[in-house]
Amino acid sequence: MTLDIVIVSYNARADLERCLHSLHVSPPDTPHRIIVVDNASADGSSDAVRRGWPDVQVIDLPQNAG
């Protein structure tokens, strides 16, 4: 069994980076994967995730889907 951690984000780069840092410092005991769904952020969130956490899957949406 694998735990999927899905983080939905829109222009919240600083919060997203803190969240990912926390998950990497204290990961769940269960095997897991982290997925970030970015709602067309204009603050560089997707690029920051790709640079800082290459093991995190990023899904870029073309618009803010809520």
GROMACS elastic network, one bead per residue, 0.5 to 0.9 nm:
[ bonds ]
;  ai    aj funct       b0    kb
    1    30     6  0.79514   500
    1    31     6  0.72254   500
    1    32     6  0.85533   500
    2    30     6  0.68081   500
    2    31     6  0.51148   500
    2    32     6  0.50623   500
    2    33     6  0.73355   500
    3    28     6  0.87373   500
    3    30     6  0.65626   500
    3    31     6  0.61713   500
    3    33     6  0.64640   500
    3    34     6  0.85698   500
    4    31     6  0.88617   500
    4    32     6  0.56801   500
    4    33     6  0.52082   500
    4    34     6  0.60670   500
    4    35     6  0.72531   500
    5    32     6  0.71616   500
    5    33     6  0.61974   500
    5    35     6  0.60767   500
    5    36     6  0.83415   500
    6    33     6  0.85639   500
    6    34     6  0.60654   500
    6    36     6  0.58160   500
    6    37     6  0.71969   500
    7    16     6  0.81296   500
    7    19     6  0.89315   500
    7    34     6  0.77122   500
    7    35     6  0.62293   500
    7    37     6  0.60943   500
    7    38     6  0.83629   500
    8    35     6  0.85121   500
    8    36     6  0.59049   500
    8    38     6  0.60754   500
    8    39     6  0.74230   500
    8    66     6  0.85396   500
    9    12     6  0.61793   500
    9    13     6  0.79962   500
    9    16     6  0.71924   500
    9    36     6  0.71432   500
    9    37     6  0.61486   500
    9    39     6  0.61068   500
    9    40     6  0.87925   500
    9    41     6  0.76888   500
    9    45     6  0.82047   500
    9    66     6  0.89166   500
   10    13     6  0.79791   500
   10    37     6  0.86756   500
   10    38     6  0.59896   500
   10    39     6  0.51236   500
   10    40     6  0.67989   500
   10    41     6  0.50964   500
   10    42     6  0.82775   500
   10    43     6  0.86444   500
   10    45     6  0.81606   500
   10    64     6  0.72450   500
   10    66     6  0.83182   500
   11    14     6  0.87773   500
   11    38     6  0.83987   500
   11    39     6  0.80472   500
   11    40     6  0.80555   500
   11    42     6  0.62014   500
   11    43     6  0.55033   500
   11    44     6  0.79916   500
   11    45     6  0.68584   500
   12    15     6  0.54552   500
   12    16     6  0.59850   500
   12    17     6  0.86097   500
   12    41     6  0.79349   500
   12    43     6  0.75565   500
   12    45     6  0.71492   500
   13    16     6  0.50071   500
   13    17     6  0.60512   500
   13    18     6  0.85935   500
   13    41     6  0.85640   500
   13    43     6  0.65127   500
   13    44     6  0.70347   500
   13    46     6  0.83695   500
   13    48     6  0.77080   500
   13    49     6  0.87462   500
   14    17     6  0.51908   500
   14    18     6  0.62713   500
   14    19     6  0.86438   500
   14    45     6  0.83177   500
   15    18     6  0.51213   500
   15    19     6  0.61299   500
   15    20     6  0.86773   500
   16    19     6  0.50522   500
   16    20     6  0.61903   500
   16    21     6  0.85136   500
   16    36     6  0.88665   500
   16    45     6  0.76170   500
   16    49     6  0.83332   500
   17    20     6  0.51925   500
   17    21     6  0.60272   500
   17    22     6  0.85265   500
   17    45     6  0.83475   500
   17    48     6  0.78635   500
   17    49     6  0.73371   500
   17    52     6  0.85060   500
   18    21     6  0.50758   500
   18    22     6  0.61163   500
   18    23     6  0.86676   500
   19    22     6  0.51566   500
   19    23     6  0.63163   500
   19    24     6  0.87661   500
   20    23     6  0.50565   500
   20    24     6  0.62268   500
   20    25     6  0.86298   500
   20    34     6  0.86146   500
   20    49     6  0.84052   500
   20    53     6  0.79054   500
   20    56     6  0.88689   500
   21    24     6  0.51626   500
   21    25     6  0.61243   500
   21    26     6  0.85521   500
   21    53     6  0.88422   500
   22    25     6  0.51568   500
   22    26     6  0.60287   500
   22    27     6  0.77371   500
   23    26     6  0.53046   500
   23    28     6  0.75531   500
   23    34     6  0.89221   500
   24    27     6  0.53225   500
   24    28     6  0.89517   500
   26    29     6  0.89384   500
   27    30     6  0.84156   500
   27    32     6  0.85858   500
   28    31     6  0.72999   500
   28    32     6  0.73550   500
   29    32     6  0.84270   500
   33    55     6  0.82301   500
   33    56     6  0.71522   500
   33    57     6  0.80177   500
   34    55     6  0.78913   500
   34    56     6  0.52477   500
   34    57     6  0.63422   500
   34    58     6  0.86902   500
   35    56     6  0.58428   500
   35    58     6  0.58399   500
   35    59     6  0.73909   500
   36    46     6  0.82428   500
   36    49     6  0.83146   500
   36    56     6  0.71882   500
   36    57     6  0.62244   500
   36    59     6  0.61412   500
   36    60     6  0.83655   500
   37    46     6  0.87600   500
   37    57     6  0.85599   500
   37    58     6  0.60255   500
   37    60     6  0.61018   500
   37    61     6  0.71621   500
   38    41     6  0.63593   500
   38    45     6  0.74935   500
   38    46     6  0.66512   500
   38    58     6  0.72592   500
   38    59     6  0.61434   500
   38    61     6  0.59574   500
   38    62     6  0.88530   500
   38    63     6  0.89371   500
   38    64     6  0.81163   500
   39    59     6  0.87334   500
   39    60     6  0.65589   500
   39    61     6  0.51397   500
   39    62     6  0.69971   500
   39    63     6  0.56997   500
   39    65     6  0.61451   500
   39    66     6  0.71710   500
   40    46     6  0.88228   500
   40    60     6  0.65519   500
   40    61     6  0.56020   500
   40    62     6  0.55416   500
   40    64     6  0.56312   500
   40    65     6  0.86265   500
   41    44     6  0.67328   500
   41    45     6  0.64721   500
   41    46     6  0.77369   500
   41    60     6  0.88118   500
   41    61     6  0.89533   500
   41    63     6  0.83920   500
   41    64     6  0.78154   500
   42    45     6  0.75814   500
   43    46     6  0.85099   500
   44    47     6  0.54426   500
   44    48     6  0.61439   500
   44    49     6  0.87436   500
   45    48     6  0.51505   500
   45    49     6  0.62763   500
   45    50     6  0.87282   500
   46    49     6  0.52304   500
   46    50     6  0.62672   500
   46    51     6  0.86951   500
   46    58     6  0.67927   500
   46    59     6  0.83677   500
   46    60     6  0.73120   500
   47    50     6  0.50819   500
   47    51     6  0.61128   500
   47    52     6  0.84810   500
   48    51     6  0.51963   500
   48    52     6  0.59167   500
   48    53     6  0.80445   500
   49    52     6  0.52516   500
   49    53     6  0.53752   500
   49    54     6  0.71670   500
   49    56     6  0.72456   500
   49    57     6  0.87233   500
   49    58     6  0.75812   500
   50    53     6  0.56163   500
   50    54     6  0.51648   500
   50    55     6  0.81666   500
   50    56     6  0.72803   500
   50    57     6  0.81580   500
   50    58     6  0.74278   500
   51    54     6  0.62459   500
   53    56     6  0.56385   500
   53    57     6  0.88489   500
   54    57     6  0.77042   500
   60    63     6  0.87137   500
   61    64     6  0.70526   500
   61    65     6  0.75455   500
   62    65     6  0.85153   500
   63    66     6  0.88852   500
